[in-house]
């Protein structure tokens, strides 16, 4: 007997304010995965105010979010992805040997206006511009990239990373950077397979909270 497969159709599009509940849920799940729930403070109101202000800057000049949507049926070829003229949604598909059992599909049902109730949010990537002074060229920094647990190991993280890389190339940017936790060997291996160089000689430094305010007051 021949094996059968199930097709899962994918779309990557720019997020809108309607996506904030799903973005909030994804960030929380990422905090759980990375063991940082004690640092999680974001609310949906915070995310709306900071990601989607009343007079937003042009896309990709500030923080941008790509949503990864999944559907059992093809997305329309003319799917608008919120009607944003600055980014054409990326449509693709993957083949699965077994259907995915998604226990949280109701919570992560897409709020996009141009799709039906069978479209689910599977992940996201949040990124923003940065500047490489050694190159005298801009690039992107990925703050968050995350695929929900039941959809991992299916090539979806690769799609999200490629979408950011393609946008960087389209804008003439020279570099995309991010950090990875040193214990996350699966992620490190994945990034290396994608061609990324894991730079062990660099350590991330951070000022936040009271330490940041003390530094600003020159009290350190």
Secondary structure, 3 states (H helix, E strand, C coil): CCCCCEEEEEEEEECCHHHHHHHHHHHHHHHHHCCCHHHCCCCHHHHHHHHCCCCCCCCCCCCEEEEEEEECCCCCCCCCCCCCCCCCCEEEEEEECCCCCCCCCCCCECCCCCCCCCCEEEEEEEEEEEEECCCCEEEEEEEEEEECHHHCCCCHHHHHHHHHHHHHHHCCCCEEECCCCCCCHHHHHHHHHCCCCCCCCCCCCCCCHHHHHHHHCCCC
